[in-house]
């Protein structure tokens, strides 16, 4: 699963090689963009319009915003079993720990909200960790580590079917919208 780290700080493009979801509102008045060190996508800021840059064989769609992690997990597993490559928009970190194996990609900016509550910044003179790339990257690493060890395998038999479809040219992608992390 590719995990896009959300950010509202465009200068991170030139400093971080992690896949970034960069805020459109922070880029819209710039005349030049920083040279990106890694992959990035434009976050439109409109929840339903948020999607990584479309590729030729991707079709974004929205399954709905839900807070019930187990219900989302069941829906994600069913959709993945049907051969869809799914993107989790703002998926709860608890949800990723359960159903990341069924997602093609996901994104989150939740680290920033968490960082506002951690004072002071351990990596510089800032009052909090809200804008700290080291804090964000450490948060991302923890999320990916949790996602690598699923807590629940809802439909173990469907994972094999979904992998077979993907290996044989499954080119669809759908989006599953999760709650706040």
C-alpha positions, 0 to 999 in steps of 0.5 A, spaced: 500 500 500 502 506 498 501 511 503 500 519 502 502 523 507 498 529 507 501 536 508 500 543 507 507 545 507 509 546 499 517 546 501 516 539 504 516 537 496 524 539 496 526 536 503 522 529 503 522 523 498 516 520 502 509 520 497 506 527 499 499 529 498 500 537 498 494 542 499 492 546 493 490 552 497 497 553 499 500 552 492 495 556 488 498 562 488 505 560 487 508 561 480 513 556 481 513 549 485 519 546 489 523 540 485 520 534 488 524 529 491 519 524 491 512 522 488 506 527 490 499 528 489 495 535 489 490 535 495 484 539 492 481 540 499 474 538 497 473 532 501 470 528 495 475 531 490 481 529 493 485 524 489 492 522 487 493 524 480 489 520 476 493 515 471 490 512 465 487 506 468 484 509 474 477 511 476 476 514 482 469 513 486 467 514 493 463 509 497 461 514 503 464 517 509 463 512 515 465 512 522 464 504 523 471 501 522 468 494 522 463 496 517 468 499 513 473 493 513 467 489 511 466 494 505 473 494 503 474 487 503 468 486 499 470 491 494 477 489 493 475 481 492 471 484 486 478 486 483 477 494 485 484 497 487 482 502 493 484 508 495 482 510 503 481 517 503 483 520 510 482 513 513 482 512 521 489 509 523 485 504 527 482 502 520 488 501 516 491 497 522 485 492 520 484 493 512 490 496 509 491 489 506 485 491 501 487 498 500 492 500 494 493 506 497 491 511 502 492 518 505 492 522 511 494 529 514 492 526 522 499 527 524 498 535 524 492 535 528 496 530 533 502 534 533 498 541 535 497 537 542 505 535 542 508 541 545 514 543 544 517 541 538 522 536 540 526 537 533 526 545 533 524 552 536 517 551 534 511 551 539 508 544 537 510 538 532 504 541 528 509 543 522 515 538 523 517 533 518 520 529 523 514 528 527 510 527 521 515 522 518 515 518 525 508 518 525 507 515 518 512 510 520 508 508 526 502 508 521 505 503 516 508 499 521 501 498 524 498 497 517 503 491 516 501 487 521 493 486 520 489 485 526 483 482 523 483 478 516 475 479 514 476 475 508 482 471 507 480 467 501 478 474 497 485 477 498 488 471 493 482 473 488 484 480 489 491 479 488 490 474 482 485 480 478 491 485 480 496 481 477 492 479 471 491 487 469 485 489 474 486 497 472 480 499 476 480 503 483 475 506 487 475 510 493 473 509 500 472 515 505 474 513 512 473 518 518 478 522 522 484 519 525 
